[in-house]
Amino acid sequence: MEDTRNQNMQPGLEDRVVKALIQRSQKAKDFAYCPYSKFRVGAAVLTVDGSFFTGCNVENAASNLGICAERVALSKAVSEGHQRFKAIAIASDLKDDFISPCGGCRQFLIEFGSQWNVYLTKPDGSHRCMAVEALLPAAFTPEDIQKEKKEEEKAQSVDNYG
Ligand code: THU
């Protein structure tokens, strides 16, 4: 059953596409490598040109080296030339909660735009959809880096030409 408390949801994803995306995230979860937490997560991203990429969490004995499912899926997409996304679905085994991305993953998502959709799901396929920007308000983004560069350039040109 669909949760209707959608926040800042972007238009345009047909129900069947949402379903396909969620199913892919659930399948990806089956590959989770999580011997330490035993907490399986899967993710699937949809690019603007209609390609899907999936990921699962991959843990490590050196625990800080583990990586979340969302980052695996996004990195797979980016490493194959895709940087523009419509949506990501996240799946876990939590029956009573919509799985929500960790803070680091929120930052990873907003790197590629603030206005695309994140489907937080339950194993029964029900979901809650939120825009990336709703998950990370007052974010530090690539635009902020650009601002900094522009300030430097301005200062530089004053130095050079008075
Ligand atoms: N995990 C994810 O893969 N995505 C999330 O959004 C939340 C947490 C993983 C990291 C770790 O392998 C396990 O879940 C428990 O934290």
Backbone and ligand atoms as CSV (ligand in chain L), in Angstrom:
chain,resi,resn,atom,element,x,y,z
A,1,MET,N,N,0.844,-1.198,0.000
A,1,MET,CA,C,0.000,0.000,0.000
A,1,MET,C,C,0.882,1.253,0.000
A,2,GLU,N,N,0.497,2.240,-0.763
A,2,GLU,CA,C,1.344,3.422,-0.893
A,2,GLU,C,C,1.109,4.410,0.244
A,3,ASP,N,N,2.192,4.921,0.790
A,3,ASP,CA,C,2.091,5.961,1.803
A,3,ASP,C,C,1.900,7.286,1.059
A,4,THR,N,N,0.970,8.092,1.509
A,4,THR,CA,C,0.654,9.294,0.734
A,4,THR,C,C,1.332,10.556,1.267
A,5,ARG,N,N,2.180,10.399,2.315
A,5,ARG,CA,C,2.816,11.592,2.867
A,5,ARG,C,C,4.052,11.976,2.066
A,6,ASN,N,N,3.923,12.044,0.768
A,6,ASN,CA,C,5.083,12.364,-0.063
A,6,ASN,C,C,5.504,13.807,0.133
A,7,GLN,N,N,6.821,14.001,0.185
A,7,GLN,CA,C,7.333,15.353,0.386
A,7,GLN,C,C,8.136,15.795,-0.818
A,8,ASN,N,N,7.769,16.927,-1.393
A,8,ASN,CA,C,8.508,17.497,-2.526
A,8,ASN,C,C,8.712,16.500,-3.648
A,9,MET,N,N,7.765,15.621,-3.823
A,9,MET,CA,C,7.955,14.572,-4.820
A,9,MET,C,C,7.968,15.161,-6.219
A,10,GLN,N,N,8.886,14.684,-7.028
A,10,GLN,CA,C,8.951,15.131,-8.412
A,10,GLN,C,C,7.948,14.344,-9.240
A,11,PRO,N,N,7.395,14.996,-10.280
A,11,PRO,CA,C,6.368,14.314,-11.055
A,11,PRO,C,C,6.961,13.269,-11.996
A,12,GLY,N,N,6.118,12.451,-12.543
A,12,GLY,CA,C,6.495,11.745,-13.746
A,12,GLY,C,C,6.823,10.273,-13.698
A,13,LEU,N,N,6.995,9.683,-12.541
A,13,LEU,CA,C,7.310,8.250,-12.555
A,13,LEU,C,C,6.020,7.445,-12.527
A,14,GLU,N,N,5.855,6.646,-13.550
A,14,GLU,CA,C,4.649,5.814,-13.596
A,14,GLU,C,C,4.732,4.730,-12.525
A,15,ASP,N,N,3.547,4.290,-12.097
A,15,ASP,CA,C,3.496,3.254,-11.052
A,15,ASP,C,C,4.309,2.025,-11.419
A,16,ARG,N,N,4.218,1.638,-12.710
A,16,ARG,CA,C,4.922,0.400,-13.104
A,16,ARG,C,C,6.447,0.593,-13.035
A,17,VAL,N,N,6.903,1.829,-13.262
A,17,VAL,CA,C,8.349,2.099,-13.180
A,17,VAL,C,C,8.788,2.077,-11.717
A,18,VAL,N,N,7.963,2.672,-10.866
A,18,VAL,CA,C,8.267,2.650,-9.430
A,18,VAL,C,C,8.349,1.205,-8.953
A,19,LYS,N,N,7.401,0.414,-9.398
A,19,LYS,CA,C,7.369,-1.004,-9.004
A,19,LYS,C,C,8.639,-1.724,-9.469
A,20,ALA,N,N,9.009,-1.462,-10.720
A,20,ALA,CA,C,10.204,-2.117,-11.285
A,20,ALA,C,C,11.451,-1.708,-10.509
A,21,LEU,N,N,11.507,-0.428,-10.149
A,21,LEU,CA,C,12.664,0.084,-9.403
A,21,LEU,C,C,12.743,-0.577,-8.027
A,22,ILE,N,N,11.599,-0.643,-7.363
A,22,ILE,CA,C,11.567,-1.249,-6.029
A,22,ILE,C,C,11.923,-2.735,-6.101
A,23,GLN,N,N,11.392,-3.411,-7.118
A,23,GLN,CA,C,11.717,-4.844,-7.250
A,23,GLN,C,C,13.217,-5.045,-7.444
A,24,ARG,N,N,13.818,-4.167,-8.219
A,24,ARG,CA,C,15.273,-4.280,-8.424
A,24,ARG,C,C,16.035,-4.053,-7.113
A,25,SER,N,N,15.569,-3.084,-6.322
A,25,SER,CA,C,16.256,-2.827,-5.048
A,25,SER,C,C,16.123,-4.044,-4.126
A,26,GLN,N,N,14.974,-4.709,-4.191
A,26,GLN,CA,C,14.759,-5.895,-3.340
A,26,GLN,C,C,15.651,-7.054,-3.782
A,27,LYS,N,N,15.799,-7.201,-5.102
A,27,LYS,CA,C,16.678,-8.270,-5.615
A,27,LYS,C,C,18.124,-7.991,-5.224
A,28,ALA,N,N,18.506,-6.718,-5.320
A,28,ALA,CA,C,19.892,-6.351,-4.992
A,28,ALA,C,C,20.199,-6.679,-3.534
A,29,LYS,N,N,19.183,-6.528,-2.703
A,29,LYS,CA,C,19.342,-6.816,-1.260
A,29,LYS,C,C,19.784,-8.262,-1.033
A,30,ASP,N,N,19.381,-9.170,-1.912
A,30,ASP,CA,C,19.768,-10.581,-1.764
A,30,ASP,C,C,21.284,-10.776,-1.843
A,31,PHE,N,N,21.971,-9.817,-2.459
A,31,PHE,CA,C,23.427,-9.942,-2.597
A,31,PHE,C,C,24.185,-9.232,-1.473
A,32,ALA,N,N,23.454,-8.671,-0.523
A,32,ALA,CA,C,24.113,-7.917,0.553
A,32,ALA,C,C,25.204,-8.764,1.215
A,33,TYR,N,N,26.351,-8.127,1.430
A,33,TYR,CA,C,27.439,-8.789,2.169
A,33,TYR,C,C,27.532,-8.079,3.520
A,34,CYS,N,N,26.873,-8.677,4.512
A,34,CYS,CA,C,26.759,-7.984,5.807
A,34,CYS,C,C,26.920,-8.963,6.964
A,35,PRO,N,N,28.073,-9.679,6.992
A,35,PRO,CA,C,28.267,-10.672,8.052
A,35,PRO,C,C,28.335,-10.060,9.443
A,36,TYR,N,N,28.623,-8.761,9.549
A,36,TYR,CA,C,28.796,-8.123,10.866
A,36,TYR,C,C,27.472,-7.585,11.394
A,37,SER,N,N,26.784,-6.810,10.586
A,37,SER,CA,C,25.513,-6.230,11.064
A,37,SER,C,C,24.337,-7.168,10.827
A,38,LYS,N,N,24.468,-8.058,9.862
A,38,LYS,CA,C,23.346,-8.918,9.431
A,38,LYS,C,C,22.139,-8.059,9.011
A,39,PHE,N,N,22.415,-6.872,8.563
A,39,PHE,CA,C,21.348,-5.939,8.154
A,39,PHE,C,C,21.469,-5.742,6.646
A,40,ARG,N,N,20.568,-6.391,5.922
A,40,ARG,CA,C,20.681,-6.366,4.454
A,40,ARG,C,C,20.007,-5.118,3.879
A,41,VAL,N,N,20.705,-4.490,2.928
A,41,VAL,CA,C,20.132,-3.324,2.248
A,41,VAL,C,C,20.381,-3.482,0.746
A,42,GLY,N,N,19.392,-3.104,-0.032
A,42,GLY,CA,C,19.544,-3.078,-1.493
A,42,GLY,C,C,19.111,-1.716,-2.001
A,43,ALA,N,N,19.655,-1.328,-3.134
A,43,ALA,CA,C,19.256,-0.043,-3.733
A,43,ALA,C,C,19.238,-0.189,-5.238
A,44,ALA,N,N,18.366,0.583,-5.867
A,44,ALA,CA,C,18.338,0.622,-7.330
A,44,ALA,C,C,18.123,2.072,-7.748
A,45,VAL,N,N,18.946,2.537,-8.695
A,45,VAL,CA,C,18.768,3.893,-9.216
A,45,VAL,C,C,18.264,3.815,-10.649
A,46,LEU,N,N,17.491,4.833,-10.998
A,46,LEU,CA,C,16.979,4.979,-12.360
A,46,LEU,C,C,17.569,6.263,-12.932
A,47,THR,N,N,18.248,6.143,-14.070
A,47,THR,CA,C,18.862,7.327,-14.684
A,47,THR,C,C,17.822,8.036,-15.555
A,48,VAL,N,N,18.126,9.274,-15.952
A,48,VAL,CA,C,17.151,10.019,-16.767
A,48,VAL,C,C,16.924,9.362,-18.123
A,49,ASP,N,N,17.903,8.588,-18.589
A,49,ASP,CA,C,17.688,7.909,-19.871
A,49,ASP,C,C,17.110,6.502,-19.721
A,50,GLY,N,N,16.672,6.178,-18.521
A,50,GLY,CA,C,15.929,4.928,-18.331
A,50,GLY,C,C,16.765,3.704,-17.980
A,51,SER,N,N,18.041,3.902,-17.644
A,51,SER,CA,C,18.858,2.748,-17.237
A,51,SER,C,C,18.742,2.527,-15.735
A,52,PHE,N,N,18.885,1.280,-15.347
A,52,PHE,CA,C,18.856,0.914,-13.924
A,52,PHE,C,C,20.241,0.439,-13.480
A,53,PHE,N,N,20.617,0.827,-12.257
A,53,PHE,CA,C,21.832,0.287,-11.639
A,53,PHE,C,C,21.473,-0.097,-10.212
A,54,THR,N,N,22.032,-1.217,-9.756
A,54,THR,CA,C,21.682,-1.684,-8.417
A,54,THR,C,C,22.922,-1.793,-7.536
A,55,GLY,N,N,22.680,-1.872,-6.242
A,55,GLY,CA,C,23.781,-2.046,-5.297
A,55,GLY,C,C,23.281,-2.662,-4.006
A,56,CYS,N,N,24.215,-3.223,-3.249
A,56,CYS,CA,C,23.886,-3.747,-1.916
A,56,CYS,C,C,24.971,-3.256,-0.967
A,57,ASN,N,N,24.717,-3.364,0.332
A,57,ASN,CA,C,25.783,-2.977,1.256
A,57,ASN,C,C,26.880,-4.038,1.242
A,58,VAL,N,N,28.102,-3.567,1.355
A,58,VAL,CA,C,29.276,-4.450,1.339
A,58,VAL,C,C,30.120,-4.084,2.558
A,59,GLU,N,N,30.077,-4.955,3.565
A,59,GLU,CA,C,30.785,-4.653,4.815
A,59,GLU,C,C,32.221,-5.179,4.779
A,60,ASN,N,N,32.970,-4.838,5.819
A,60,ASN,CA,C,34.378,-5.213,5.863
A,60,ASN,C,C,34.796,-5.437,7.312
A,61,ALA,N,N,35.754,-6.357,7.514
A,61,ALA,CA,C,36.254,-6.619,8.868
A,61,ALA,C,C,36.822,-5.340,9.487
A,62,ALA,N,N,37.388,-4.494,8.641
A,62,ALA,CA,C,37.789,-3.153,9.096
A,62,ALA,C,C,36.548,-2.283,8.899
A,63,SER,N,N,35.744,-2.167,9.948
A,63,SER,CA,C,34.349,-1.774,9.772
A,63,SER,C,C,34.133,-0.434,9.069
A,64,ASN,N,N,35.070,0.502,9.231
A,64,ASN,CA,C,34.827,1.797,8.596
A,64,ASN,C,C,34.967,1.737,7.074
A,65,LEU,N,N,35.404,0.603,6.558
A,65,LEU,CA,C,35.530,0.472,5.103
A,65,LEU,C,C,34.253,-0.031,4.446
A,66,GLY,N,N,33.265,-0.404,5.230
A,66,GLY,CA,C,32.008,-0.877,4.658
A,66,GLY,C,C,31.347,0.227,3.843
A,67,ILE,N,N,30.537,-0.185,2.890
A,67,ILE,CA,C,29.871,0.813,2.040
A,67,ILE,C,C,28.380,0.476,1.935
A,68,CYS,N,N,27.566,1.530,1.927
A,68,CYS,CA,C,26.117,1.359,1.879
A,68,CYS,C,C,25.642,1.023,0.465
A,69,ALA,N,N,24.479,0.409,0.414
A,69,ALA,CA,C,23.884,-0.008,-0.857
A,69,ALA,C,C,23.679,1.165,-1.821
A,70,GLU,N,N,23.238,2.301,-1.285
A,70,GLU,CA,C,22.950,3.462,-2.129
A,70,GLU,C,C,24.209,3.946,-2.837
A,71,ARG,N,N,25.313,3.962,-2.077
A,71,ARG,CA,C,26.562,4.463,-2.657
A,71,ARG,C,C,27.115,3.497,-3.696
A,72,VAL,N,N,26.892,2.207,-3.460
A,72,VAL,CA,C,27.336,1.221,-4.456
A,72,VAL,C,C,26.544,1.428,-5.753
A,73,ALA,N,N,25.233,1.549,-5.635
A,73,ALA,CA,C,24.392,1.699,-6.843
A,73,ALA,C,C,24.763,2.972,-7.603
A,74,LEU,N,N,24.894,4.066,-6.866
A,74,LEU,CA,C,25.216,5.345,-7.529
A,74,LEU,C,C,26.604,5.305,-8.161
A,75,SER,N,N,27.554,4.700,-7.456
A,75,SER,CA,C,28.919,4.644,-7.996
A,75,SER,C,C,28.973,3.764,-9.237
A,76,LYS,N,N,28.196,2.704,-9.247
A,76,LYS,CA,C,28.141,1.876,-10.458
A,76,LYS,C,C,27.628,2.704,-11.633
A,77,ALA,N,N,26.589,3.483,-11.387
A,77,ALA,CA,C,26.015,4.309,-12.464
A,77,ALA,C,C,27.016,5.356,-12.943
A,78,VAL,N,N,27.605,6.055,-11.974
A,78,VAL,CA,C,28.539,7.132,-12.344
A,78,VAL,C,C,29.734,6.551,-13.095
A,79,SER,N,N,30.196,5.393,-12.654
A,79,SER,CA,C,31.384,4.798,-13.290
A,79,SER,C,C,31.092,4.259,-14.676
A,80,GLU,N,N,29.808,4.237,-15.024
A,80,GLU,CA,C,29.454,3.852,-16.400
A,80,GLU,C,C,28.900,5.041,-17.178
A,81,GLY,N,N,29.167,6.244,-16.677
A,81,GLY,CA,C,28.861,7.444,-17.460
A,81,GLY,C,C,27.536,8.116,-17.175
A,82,HIS,N,N,26.851,7.706,-16.123
A,82,HIS,CA,C,25.540,8.307,-15.803
A,82,HIS,C,C,25.649,9.204,-14.582
A,83,GLN,N,N,25.201,10.453,-14.741
A,83,GLN,CA,C,25.257,11.382,-13.604
A,83,GLN,C,C,23.924,12.066,-13.353
A,84,ARG,N,N,22.931,11.730,-14.153
A,84,ARG,CA,C,21.623,12.372,-13.963
A,84,ARG,C,C,20.590,11.298,-13.642
A,85,PHE,N,N,19.901,11.525,-12.518
A,85,PHE,CA,C,19.039,10.478,-11.989
A,85,PHE,C,C,17.603,10.960,-11.793
A,86,LYS,N,N,16.691,10.007,-11.969
A,86,LYS,CA,C,15.284,10.301,-11.686
A,86,LYS,C,C,14.907,9.845,-10.290
A,87,ALA,N,N,15.413,8.689,-9.903
A,87,ALA,CA,C,14.949,8.118,-8.636
A,87,ALA,C,C,15.896,7.045,-8.131
A,88,ILE,N,N,15.795,6.804,-6.822
A,88,ILE,CA,C,16.471,5.668,-6.195
A,88,ILE,C,C,15.477,5.002,-5.260
A,89,ALA,N,N,15.492,3.676,-5.228
A,89,ALA,CA,C,14.679,2.937,-4.256
A,89,ALA,C,C,15.628,2.217,-3.315
A,90,ILE,N,N,15.233,2.173,-2.049
A,90,ILE,CA,C,16.059,1.523,-1.022
A,90,ILE,C,C,15.215,0.451,-0.345
A,91,ALA,N,N,15.804,-0.744,-0.189
A,91,ALA,CA,C,15.065,-1.866,0.403
A,91,ALA,C,C,15.840,-2.447,1.574
A,92,SER,N,N,15.103,-2.857,2.611
A,92,SER,CA,C,15.725,-3.582,3.724
A,92,SER,C,C,14.746,-4.666,4.176
A,93,ASP,N,N,15.089,-5.362,5.258
A,93,ASP,CA,C,14.185,-6.395,5.764
A,93,ASP,C,C,13.265,-5.873,6.872
A,94,LEU,N,N,13.366,-4.587,7.190
A,94,LEU,CA,C,12.514,-4.019,8.247
A,94,LEU,C,C,11.056,-4.023,7.787
A,95,LYS,N,N,10.243,-4.785,8.496
A,95,LYS,CA,C,8.854,-4.922,8.036
A,95,LYS,C,C,7.997,-3.718,8.404
A,96,ASP,N,N,8.344,-3.079,9.520
A,96,ASP,CA,C,7.469,-2.021,10.032
A,96,ASP,C,C,7.964,-0.611,9.765
A,97,ASP,N,N,9.103,-0.498,9.107
A,97,ASP,CA,C,9.662,0.841,8.867
A,97,ASP,C,C,10.099,0.988,7.423
A,98,PHE,N,N,9.933,2.204,6.917
A,98,PHE,CA,C,10.489,2.527,5.606
A,98,PHE,C,C,11.978,2.779,5.810
A,99,ILE,N,N,12.815,2.015,5.122
A,99,ILE,CA,C,14.269,2.177,5.313
A,99,ILE,C,C,14.701,3.553,4.798
A,100,SER,N,N,15.473,4.212,5.619
A,100,SER,CA,C,15.851,5.593,5.326
A,100,SER,C,C,17.364,5.685,5.150
A,101,PRO,N,N,17.842,6.452,4.169
A,101,PRO,CA,C,19.284,6.491,3.929
A,101,PRO,C,C,20.044,7.175,5.061
A,102,CYS,N,N,21.263,6.722,5.306
A,102,CYS,CA,C,22.085,7.326,6.350
A,102,CYS,C,C,22.521,8.723,5.919
A,103,GLY,N,N,23.051,9.476,6.849
A,103,GLY,CA,C,23.450,10.856,6.552
A,103,GLY,C,C,24.463,10.949,5.422
A,104,GLY,N,N,25.446,10.033,5.457
A,104,GLY,CA,C,26.476,10.052,4.426
A,104,GLY,C,C,25.875,9.806,3.042
A,105,CYS,N,N,24.935,8.894,2.977
A,105,CYS,CA,C,24.298,8.598,1.678
A,105,CYS,C,C,23.447,9.780,1.209
A,106,ARG,N,N,22.824,10.473,2.126
A,106,ARG,CA,C,22.050,11.667,1.741
A,106,ARG,C,C,22.964,12.678,1.066
A,107,GLN,N,N,24.148,12.845,1.633
A,107,GLN,CA,C,25.118,13.761,1.041
A,107,GLN,C,C,25.565,13.244,-0.328
A,108,PHE,N,N,25.734,11.947,-0.420
A,108,PHE,CA,C,26.144,11.333,-1.697
A,108,PHE,C,C,25.059,11.557,-2.756
A,109,LEU,N,N,23.803,11.462,-2.341
A,109,LEU,CA,C,22.685,11.651,-3.280
A,109,LEU,C,C,22.608,13.093,-3.761
A,110,ILE,N,N,22.768,14.036,-2.841
A,110,ILE,CA,C,22.570,15.446,-3.204
A,110,ILE,C,C,23.700,15.960,-4.091
A,111,GLU,N,N,24.797,15.245,-4.140
A,111,GLU,CA,C,25.877,15.583,-5.072
A,111,GLU,C,C,25.350,15.590,-6.512
A,112,PHE,N,N,24.344,14.757,-6.753
A,112,PHE,CA,C,23.826,14.599,-8.117
A,112,PHE,C,C,22.451,15.239,-8.281
A,113,GLY,N,N,22.167,16.251,-7.478
A,113,GLY,CA,C,20.923,17.003,-7.626
A,113,GLY,C,C,20.043,16.867,-6.407
A,114,SER,N,N,19.287,17.944,-6.157
A,114,SER,CA,C,18.461,17.963,-4.942
A,114,SER,C,C,17.017,17.568,-5.230
A,115,GLN,N,N,16.678,17.522,-6.526
A,115,GLN,CA,C,15.254,17.336,-6.828
A,115,GLN,C,C,14.972,16.061,-7.599
A,116,TRP,N,N,15.400,14.998,-7.022
A,116,TRP,CA,C,14.991,13.705,-7.576
A,116,TRP,C,C,14.466,12.839,-6.448
A,117,ASN,N,N,13.846,11.745,-6.815
A,117,ASN,CA,C,13.019,11.032,-5.842
A,117,ASN,C,C,13.724,9.880,-5.143
A,118,VAL,N,N,13.475,9.788,-3.850
A,118,VAL,CA,C,14.008,8.683,-3.057
A,118,VAL,C,C,12.814,7.874,-2.543
A,119,TYR,N,N,12.768,6.612,-2.930
A,119,TYR,CA,C,11.687,5.730,-2.479
A,119,TYR,C,C,12.182,4.898,-1.306
A,120,LEU,N,N,11.642,5.204,-0.137
A,120,LEU,CA,C,11.949,4.456,1.080
A,120,LEU,C,C,10.918,3.331,1.126
A,121,THR,N,N,11.359,2.097,1.213
A,121,THR,CA,C,10.397,1.009,1.044
A,121,THR,C,C,10.348,0.044,2.227
A,122,LYS,N,N,9.315,-0.775,2.205
A,122,LYS,CA,C,9.212,-1.924,3.109
A,122,LYS,C,C,9.223,-3.186,2.247
A,123,PRO,N,N,9.475,-4.338,2.867
A,123,PRO,CA,C,9.552,-5.575,2.075
A,123,PRO,C,C,8.267,-5.899,1.297
A,124,ASP,N,N,7.126,-5.408,1.755
A,124,ASP,CA,C,5.879,-5.690,1.014
A,124,ASP,C,C,5.718,-4.779,-0.198
A,125,GLY,N,N,6.699,-3.931,-0.456
A,125,GLY,CA,C,6.649,-3.069,-1.647
A,125,GLY,C,C,6.005,-1.711,-1.384
A,126,SER,N,N,5.454,-1.526,-0.198
A,126,SER,CA,C,4.880,-0.209,0.106
A,126,SER,C,C,6.026,0.792,0.219
A,127,HIS,N,N,5.715,2.049,-0.039
A,127,HIS,CA,C,6.809,3.016,-0.071
A,127,HIS,C,C,6.364,4.407,0.335
A,128,ARG,N,N,7.371,5.161,0.678
A,128,ARG,CA,C,7.213,6.584,0.954
A,128,ARG,C,C,8.216,7.273,0.035
A,129,CYS,N,N,7.777,8.326,-0.653
A,129,CYS,CA,C,8.680,8.989,-1.585
A,129,CYS,C,C,9.031,10.380,-1.072
A,130,MET,N,N,10.318,10.682,-1.052
A,130,MET,CA,C,10.774,12.015,-0.635
A,130,MET,C,C,11.789,12.531,-1.640
A,131,ALA,N,N,11.780,13.837,-1.860
A,131,ALA,CA,C,12.826,14.434,-2.694
A,131,ALA,C,C,14.136,14.414,-1.908
A,132,VAL,N,N,15.247,14.350,-2.637
A,132,VAL,CA,C,16.556,14.366,-1.986
A,132,VAL,C,C,16.665,15.581,-1.066
A,133,GLU,N,N,16.193,16.739,-1.533
A,133,GLU,CA,C,16.348,17.966,-0.729
A,133,GLU,C,C,15.546,17.917,0.573
A,134,ALA,N,N,14.472,17.150,0.588
A,134,ALA,CA,C,13.694,17.039,1.826
A,134,ALA,C,C,14.432,16.172,2.849
A,135,LEU,N,N,15.275,15.255,2.344
A,135,LEU,CA,C,16.038,14.388,3.242
A,135,LEU,C,C,17.273,15.085,3.813
A,136,LEU,N,N,17.700,16.151,3.136
A,136,LEU,CA,C,18.923,16.841,3.600
A,136,LEU,C,C,18.761,18.349,3.465
A,137,PRO,N,N,17.975,18.932,4.377
A,137,PRO,CA,C,17.771,20.384,4.319
A,137,PRO,C,C,19.068,21.137,4.639
A,138,ALA,N,N,19.176,22.324,4.118
A,138,ALA,CA,C,20.346,23.187,4.370
A,138,ALA,C,C,21.651,22.464,4.048
A,139,ALA,N,N,21.648,21.766,2.933
A,139,ALA,CA,C,22.798,20.920,2.574
A,139,ALA,C,C,23.972,21.730,2.052
A,140,PHE,N,N,25.136,21.163,2.186
A,140,PHE,CA,C,26.331,21.656,1.506
A,140,PHE,C,C,26.375,20.949,0.158
A,141,THR,N,N,26.412,21.703,-0.939
A,141,THR,CA,C,26.262,21.098,-2.266
A,141,THR,C,C,27.393,21.535,-3.195
A,142,PRO,N,N,27.471,20.930,-4.386
A,142,PRO,CA,C,28.502,21.336,-5.352
A,142,PRO,C,C,28.435,22.838,-5.678
A,143,GLU,N,N,27.251,23.414,-5.626
A,143,GLU,CA,C,27.113,24.854,-5.909
A,143,GLU,C,C,27.894,25.687,-4.891
A,144,ASP,N,N,27.949,25.212,-3.665
A,144,ASP,CA,C,28.688,25.948,-2.634
A,144,ASP,C,C,30.181,25.989,-2.949
A,145,ILE,N,N,30.694,24.909,-3.489
A,145,ILE,CA,C,32.111,24.859,-3.883
A,145,ILE,C,C,32.349,25.880,-4.990
A,146,GLN,N,N,31.426,25.938,-5.934
A,146,GLN,CA,C,31.551,26.890,-7.041
A,146,GLN,C,C,31.582,28.325,-6.518
A,147,LYS,N,N,30.698,28.609,-5.538
A,147,LYS,CA,C,30.654,29.965,-4.950
A,147,LYS,C,C,32.019,30.332,-4.407
A,148,GLU,N,N,32.604,29.371,-3.695
A,148,GLU,CA,C,33.918,29.595,-3.089
A,148,GLU,C,C,34.947,29.920,-4.167
A,149,LYS,N,N,34.895,29.154,-5.279
A,149,LYS,CA,C,35.849,29.380,-6.377
A,149,LYS,C,C,35.675,30.782,-6.945
A,150,LYS,N,N,34.386,31.182,-7.125
A,150,LYS,CA,C,34.115,32.508,-7.694
A,150,LYS,C,C,34.664,33.609,-6.803
A,151,GLU,N,N,34.495,33.431,-5.482
A,151,GLU,CA,C,35.039,34.423,-4.532
A,151,GLU,C,C,36.552,34.534,-4.699
A,152,GLU,N,N,37.205,33.339,-4.806
A,152,GLU,CA,C,38.669,33.328,-4.966
A,152,GLU,C,C,39.080,34.036,-6.244
A,153,GLU,N,N,38.348,33.741,-7.338
A,153,GLU,CA,C,38.682,34.348,-8.621
A,153,GLU,C,C,38.559,35.870,-8.543
A,154,LYS,N,N,37.501,36.308,-7.862
A,154,LYS,CA,C,37.292,37.756,-7.708
A,154,LYS,C,C,38.475,38.379,-6.970
A,155,ALA,N,N,38.837,37.728,-5.853
A,155,ALA,CA,C,39.943,38.235,-5.043
A,155,ALA,C,C,41.225,38.252,-5.861
A,156,GLN,N,N,41.435,37.193,-6.649
A,156,GLN,CA,C,42.620,37.075,-7.496
A,156,GLN,C,C,42.684,38.215,-8.497
A,157,SER,N,N,41.552,38.511,-9.150
A,157,SER,CA,C,41.590,39.543,-10.189
A,157,SER,C,C,41.792,40.925,-9.567
A,158,VAL,N,N,41.329,41.126,-8.345
A,158,VAL,CA,C,41.601,42.405,-7.660
A,158,VAL,C,C,43.099,42.509,-7.372
A,159,ASP,N,N,43.689,41.342,-6.897
A,159,ASP,CA,C,45.131,41.324,-6.635
A,159,ASP,C,C,45.946,41.653,-7.879
A,160,ASN,N,N,45.532,41.030,-8.998
A,160,ASN,CA,C,46.311,41.174,-10.231
A,160,ASN,C,C,46.174,42.539,-10.898
A,161,TYR,N,N,44.953,43.067,-10.839
A,161,TYR,CA,C,44.710,44.311,-11.610
A,161,TYR,C,C,44.343,45.505,-10.747
A,162,GLY,N,N,44.399,45.322,-9.447
A,162,GLY,CA,C,44.155,46.431,-8.537
A,162,GLY,C,C,42.720,46.765,-8.304
L,1,THU,N1,N,23.150,0.591,5.329
L,1,THU,C1,C,22.941,0.819,4.000
L,1,THU,O1,O,23.470,0.098,3.143
L,1,THU,N2,N,22.125,1.822,3.652
L,1,THU,C2,C,21.436,2.609,4.521
L,1,THU,O2,O,20.751,3.509,4.103
L,1,THU,C3,C,21.510,2.335,5.953
L,1,THU,C4,C,22.601,1.426,6.376
L,1,THU,C5,C,24.012,-0.512,5.715
L,1,THU,C6,C,25.346,-0.140,6.264
L,1,THU,C7,C,25.679,-1.371,7.068
L,1,THU,O3,O,26.251,-2.340,6.213
L,1,THU,C8,C,24.355,-1.885,7.548
L,1,THU,O4,O,23.384,-1.277,6.720
L,1,THU,C9,C,24.047,-1.571,8.993
L,1,THU,O5,O,24.248,-0.252,9.279
